[in-house]
Amino acid sequence: MIKSMTGYGNATQVFASREITAEIRSVNNRYLDCNVKMPRAFSFAEDAVKQTVKQFITRGKVDVYISVNQLEGTEVAITLNRPVLEGYLKALKTIAQDYDVRDDVSVNSLSRLPDVFLVEKAKEDEDQLMADILSVVTEALEKYNAMRQKEGQALAEDLVSKSENILSFVDMVEKRSPITLQEYRQKLTSRMEEVLQNTSLDENRILQEAAIYADKIAVDEEIVRLRSHVEQLQSMLRGNEPVGRKLDFLLQEMNRETNTIGSKGNDLEQARVVVEMKSELEKIREQIQNIE
């Protein structure tokens, strides 16, 4: 099933004392452009997040937002910075001795001095934290893909409908071609009768001119290729692989065949049909820009 390049998905999970949330948004883009925004303290997981995104997405501008909320206080270890404390004590004793002041050093006063204590947070298990983040990102991506598939199904149905319109226009061109040739032959005969008046017409000459004109306006090959392209388009829409780029190339070929039909024809009715075909192809082109 084809997918749209635009989508949204989010997920939230709680692990021990943390709540992790992942939010994914995307818009159209020719290639995959993934941008991850997350707290700097967890940036070690950024590459892994991008690799996970690549498993779900092949094309589009994708923004991934990750937030980590601490639900409980983190464990910390507080220890004395003995070298600093001993340095303070030595300096304070020197002051008391050298300047004959009362030595009133207390634990309370010492605890207020800078860098007396070392405060260390418990070391994070980065592997486990990364696994938790990727779990949330994967859930968000699954929801994101479900939305894209739903939109992709709607796009596919619309494109199939428009491709059927193209086939109906092709049928009109095919039916009109022999009528155009017959009308040309009648006009040619009429003109030659006016020019030659009483002189008898050379039927072989008329047939020769008609044959040359028929070859000039023949669109059989273009019609065959257009039908083949429509069949290929519909086949791609029924597949499960990303086909956005292929559809874009295919549409270029369909436009080329349509332009050729338009340039060969010298008939107002056929020209009108070609204009309708081009309009429908332009609508298809706009829709294809949304397909991964």
Buried (B, 14 or more C-beta within 10 A) or exposed (E): EBBBBBBEBBBBBEBEEBBBBBBBBBEBEEEBEBEBEBEEEBEBBBEBBBEBBEEBBBBBBBBBBBBBEEEEEEEEEEEEBEEBBEEBEEEBEEEBEEEEEEEEBEEEEBEEBEEBEEEEEEEEEEEEBBEBBBBBBBBBBEBBBEBBBBBBBEBBEBBBEBBEBBBEBBEBBBEBBEEBBEEBBEEBBEEBEEEEEEEEEEEEEBEEBBEEBBEEBEBEEBBEBBBEBBEBBBEBBEEEEBBBBBBBEBBEBBBBBBBBBBEBBEBEBBEEBBEBBBEBBEBBBEBBEBBB
